[in-house]
Amino acid sequence: MGIWNKFVNFMVGEPTGERAKDSKGRFVADDKSTPSTNEAYKDGRKPVKKVRKTAVKKTTVKKTTTKGRGRPKGSKNKVK
């Protein structure tokens, strides 16, 4: 995090991410008619999602066989 972001978070305050609840303890939904505030969170700002690193997928080498599926196990036509 850069110095500017730290300064802005210090001055404005970092979003806590704590959800707002009503008197019965249920979560409150966001009111779409007020685009500048988010009523679903206590401080009115939605927290920023953290970016997860994606794992690098390993490519597997597929075996190529020229023969068929081979002799089944326990077959009577074994090699002599």
C-alpha positions as CSV (number, residue, x, y, z in Angstrom):
1,M,0.0,0.0,0.0
2,G,1.4,3.4,-1.0
3,I,1.8,6.4,1.2
4,W,-1.0,8.2,-0.5
5,N,-3.5,5.3,0.2
6,K,-2.4,5.2,3.8
7,F,-2.9,9.0,4.1
8,V,-6.4,8.8,2.5
9,N,-7.4,5.9,4.8
10,F,-6.1,7.8,7.8
11,M,-8.1,10.9,6.9
12,V,-11.3,9.3,5.6
13,G,-11.2,6.1,7.6
14,E,-10.9,2.6,6.2
15,P,-14.1,0.7,5.6
16,T,-14.8,-1.7,8.4
17,G,-16.9,-4.1,6.5
18,E,-19.3,-4.5,9.4
19,R,-22.9,-5.1,8.1
20,A,-25.8,-3.1,9.4
21,K,-28.6,-4.8,11.2
22,D,-32.1,-3.8,12.1
23,S,-33.8,-4.1,15.5
24,K,-34.6,-7.8,15.0
25,G,-31.0,-8.6,14.1
26,R,-31.5,-9.1,10.4
27,F,-29.2,-7.6,7.8
28,V,-30.3,-4.4,6.2
29,A,-30.4,-4.2,2.4
30,D,-28.9,-1.3,0.4
31,D,-31.4,1.4,-0.8
32,K,-30.8,1.8,-4.5
33,S,-32.3,5.3,-4.5
34,T,-29.3,6.7,-2.7
35,P,-26.2,5.8,-4.8
36,S,-23.7,7.7,-2.7
37,T,-24.3,5.8,0.5
38,N,-24.6,2.0,1.1
39,E,-27.1,1.4,3.9
40,A,-26.0,-2.3,4.1
41,Y,-22.8,-1.4,6.0
42,K,-22.5,0.6,9.2
43,D,-20.1,3.2,7.9
44,G,-21.9,3.5,4.6
45,R,-19.1,2.3,2.3
46,K,-18.6,-1.2,0.9
47,P,-15.2,-2.7,1.7
48,V,-12.8,-3.4,-1.1
49,K,-12.4,-7.0,-2.0
50,K,-8.9,-8.4,-1.6
51,V,-7.4,-9.8,-4.8
52,R,-6.5,-13.5,-4.5
53,K,-3.5,-14.8,-6.3
54,T,-4.6,-17.4,-8.8
55,A,-2.7,-20.7,-8.8
56,V,-0.7,-21.5,-11.9
57,K,-2.2,-24.6,-13.4
58,K,0.3,-27.3,-14.3
59,T,-0.1,-28.9,-17.6
60,T,0.0,-32.7,-17.6
61,V,1.6,-34.7,-20.4
62,K,-0.9,-37.1,-21.8
63,K,0.4,-40.6,-22.6
64,T,-0.1,-41.6,-26.1
65,T,-0.3,-45.3,-26.8
66,T,-0.2,-46.8,-30.3
67,K,-1.7,-50.1,-29.2
68,G,-5.3,-50.7,-28.1
69,R,-6.3,-51.0,-24.5
70,G,-4.1,-54.0,-23.9
71,R,-4.7,-57.4,-22.4
72,P,-7.2,-57.5,-19.5
73,K,-6.0,-58.6,-16.1
74,G,-6.4,-62.3,-15.4
75,S,-6.9,-63.2,-19.1
76,K,-6.2,-66.7,-20.2
77,N,-4.2,-65.6,-23.3
78,K,-1.0,-64.6,-21.3
79,V,2.4,-64.4,-23.0
80,K,4.2,-67.7,-22.8
